[in-house]
Amino acid sequence: MFDIGFAELLLVSVVGLLVLGPERLPGAIRTISLWLGKLRRSFNSVRAEIERELQADEIKQELHNQAVMESLKQAEKDLRGGLETPYDIGDIGTESSEEKKADTPGS
């Protein structure tokens, strides 16, 4: 997370020792450690909650997609069932030979 080397830690320790003194430095370190621990736990909790919500959204989206696909399949099945006629589907829009004879003059 942070790129802190030994030299930086040593510098922070010396400054903390000079500013706080040897009596208060251990208490300050303990307090800072507690705050960092609480912050880390809070961050992990928020991250876990966000991950759960994203997974729930993905599941909801997948269920919605499945429902849409099922309704499309049902609509396709209904349409195909409604198109069944005594004529072949390829004959739709073409005249039969009897209709052609009736239309010609002289027959």
Residue pairs with C-beta under 8 A, 6 or more apart in sequence:
16 25
16 28
16 29
17 25
20 28
83 89
85 92
95 103
101 107
